Amino acid sequence: MPKMKSHRGACKRFKKTASGKVKRERMYGSHNLEKKNRKRTRRIHQSTLVDSTQEKQIKRMILA
């Protein structure tokens, strides 16, 4: 039986934490930052966890 391949695009965007959850970066953080206020840009550049409803799908994609 052939091995499953990981989704390479998902592997670049998601990482598995030590506790088994999935970490992701927030969106809107790459351009037009002078229009966004400082509080918002600080929050954008912090990573966060994937929602529990999608965690199973993403773990399957990254073979975690």
DRENPA-3360 file (N, C-alpha, C; in nm, 2 decimals, always signed):
BEGIN
1 = MPKMKSHR = +0.08/-0.12/+0.00/+0.00/+0.00/+0.00/+0.09/+0.12/+0.00 ~ +0.06/+0.22/-0.09/+0.15/+0.34/-0.09/+0.12/+0.43/+0.03 ~ +0.23/+0.50/+0.06/+0.22/+0.60/+0.18/+0.14/+0.72/+0.14 ~ +0.08/+0.78/+0.24/+0.01/+0.91/+0.21/+0.11/+1.02/+0.20 ~ +0.08/+1.11/+0.10/+0.16/+1.23/+0.09/+0.10/+1.34/+0.17 ~ +0.19/+1.42/+0.22/+0.15/+1.54/+0.30/+0.11/+1.65/+0.20 ~ +0.03/+1.75/+0.24/+0.00/+1.86/+0.16/+0.11/+1.97/+0.19 ~ +0.19/+1.99/+0.08/+0.31/+2.07/+0.11/+0.27/+2.22/+0.13;
9 = GACKRFKK = +0.16/+2.27/+0.08/+0.12/+2.40/+0.11/+0.08/+2.42/+0.25 ~ +0.01/+2.32/+0.30/-0.04/+2.32/+0.44/+0.08/+2.31/+0.54 ~ +0.18/+2.23/+0.50/+0.30/+2.21/+0.58/+0.38/+2.34/+0.60 ~ +0.37/+2.43/+0.50/+0.44/+2.56/+0.52/+0.36/+2.66/+0.60 ~ +0.23/+2.63/+0.62/+0.15/+2.73/+0.69/+0.11/+2.69/+0.84 ~ +0.12/+2.56/+0.87/+0.08/+2.51/+1.00/+0.19/+2.43/+1.06 ~ +0.20/+2.44/+1.20/+0.30/+2.36/+1.27/+0.22/+2.29/+1.39 ~ +0.27/+2.18/+1.43/+0.21/+2.11/+1.54/+0.28/+2.15/+1.67;
17 = TASGKVKR = +0.21/+2.18/+1.77/+0.27/+2.22/+1.90/+0.31/+2.09/+1.98 ~ +0.38/+2.11/+2.09/+0.42/+2.00/+2.17/+0.30/+1.93/+2.24 ~ +0.19/+2.00/+2.26/+0.07/+1.95/+2.32/-0.02/+1.88/+2.22 ~ +0.01/+1.89/+2.09/-0.07/+1.82/+1.99/-0.16/+1.91/+1.92 ~ -0.17/+2.04/+1.95/-0.26/+2.13/+1.88/-0.19/+2.18/+1.76 ~ -0.26/+2.26/+1.67/-0.20/+2.31/+1.55/-0.19/+2.46/+1.56 ~ -0.08/+2.52/+1.52/-0.05/+2.66/+1.53/-0.06/+2.72/+1.39 ~ -0.10/+2.84/+1.38/-0.11/+2.91/+1.25/-0.08/+3.06/+1.27;
25 = ERMYGSHN = -0.04/+3.12/+1.16/-0.02/+3.27/+1.16/-0.16/+3.33/+1.12 ~ -0.17/+3.46/+1.16/-0.29/+3.53/+1.13/-0.28/+3.59/+0.99 ~ -0.40/+3.63/+0.93/-0.40/+3.69/+0.80/-0.39/+3.84/+0.81 ~ -0.37/+3.90/+0.69/-0.36/+4.05/+0.68/-0.24/+4.11/+0.73 ~ -0.13/+4.04/+0.75/-0.01/+4.09/+0.81/+0.10/+4.12/+0.72 ~ +0.08/+4.12/+0.58/+0.20/+4.13/+0.50/+0.21/+4.26/+0.42 ~ +0.10/+4.34/+0.41/+0.10/+4.46/+0.33/+0.00/+4.56/+0.38 ~ +0.01/+4.69/+0.34/-0.08/+4.80/+0.38/-0.08/+4.81/+0.53;
33 = LEKKNRKR = +0.04/+4.80/+0.59/+0.04/+4.80/+0.74/+0.04/+4.95/+0.79 ~ +0.07/+5.04/+0.71/+0.06/+5.18/+0.76/-0.09/+5.23/+0.77 ~ -0.18/+5.16/+0.71/-0.32/+5.19/+0.73/-0.38/+5.13/+0.86 ~ -0.32/+5.03/+0.91/-0.37/+4.96/+1.02/-0.31/+5.02/+1.15 ~ -0.39/+5.03/+1.26/-0.33/+5.09/+1.38/-0.24/+4.99/+1.45 ~ -0.16/+5.05/+1.54/-0.05/+4.97/+1.60/-0.10/+4.85/+1.68 ~ -0.21/+4.87/+1.75/-0.27/+4.76/+1.83/-0.31/+4.64/+1.74 ~ -0.36/+4.67/+1.62/-0.40/+4.57/+1.53/-0.28/+4.50/+1.47;
41 = TRRIHQST = -0.18/+4.57/+1.43/-0.06/+4.51/+1.37/+0.01/+4.42/+1.47 ~ +0.01/+4.46/+1.60/+0.08/+4.37/+1.70/+0.00/+4.24/+1.71 ~ -0.13/+4.25/+1.71/-0.22/+4.13/+1.72/-0.20/+4.04/+1.60 ~ -0.19/+4.10/+1.48/-0.17/+4.03/+1.36/-0.05/+3.94/+1.36 ~ +0.06/+4.00/+1.41/+0.19/+3.93/+1.41/+0.21/+3.83/+1.52 ~ +0.11/+3.80/+1.60/+0.11/+3.69/+1.69/+0.05/+3.57/+1.63 ~ +0.11/+3.46/+1.66/+0.05/+3.33/+1.61/-0.07/+3.29/+1.70 ~ -0.15/+3.20/+1.64/-0.27/+3.16/+1.72/-0.29/+3.01/+1.69;
49 = LVDSTQEK = -0.39/+2.95/+1.75/-0.42/+2.81/+1.73/-0.53/+2.80/+1.63 ~ -0.53/+2.68/+1.56/-0.64/+2.65/+1.46/-0.76/+2.62/+1.54 ~ -0.88/+2.66/+1.48/-1.01/+2.63/+1.54/-1.03/+2.47/+1.55 ~ -1.09/+2.43/+1.66/-1.11/+2.29/+1.69/-1.19/+2.22/+1.58 ~ -1.28/+2.29/+1.51/-1.36/+2.23/+1.40/-1.27/+2.19/+1.28 ~ -1.16/+2.25/+1.26/-1.07/+2.23/+1.14/-0.95/+2.15/+1.18 ~ -0.92/+2.13/+1.31/-0.80/+2.07/+1.35/-0.77/+1.93/+1.29 ~ -0.88/+1.85/+1.29/-0.86/+1.71/+1.24/-0.82/+1.71/+1.09;
57 = QIKRMILA = -0.88/+1.80/+1.01/-0.85/+1.81/+0.87/-0.71/+1.85/+0.85 ~ -0.66/+1.95/+0.92/-0.53/+2.00/+0.90/-0.43/+1.90/+0.95 ~ -0.45/+1.83/+1.06/-0.36/+1.73/+1.10/-0.34/+1.62/+1.00 ~ -0.45/+1.59/+0.93/-0.44/+1.49/+0.82/-0.36/+1.54/+0.71 ~ -0.37/+1.67/+0.68/-0.29/+1.72/+0.57/-0.14/+1.73/+0.60 ~ -0.11/+1.76/+0.72/+0.03/+1.77/+0.75/+0.09/+1.65/+0.82 ~ +0.01/+1.54/+0.82/+0.05/+1.41/+0.87/+0.10/+1.42/+1.01 ~ +0.02/+1.49/+1.10/+0.06/+1.51/+1.24/-0.01/+1.41/+1.32;
% end
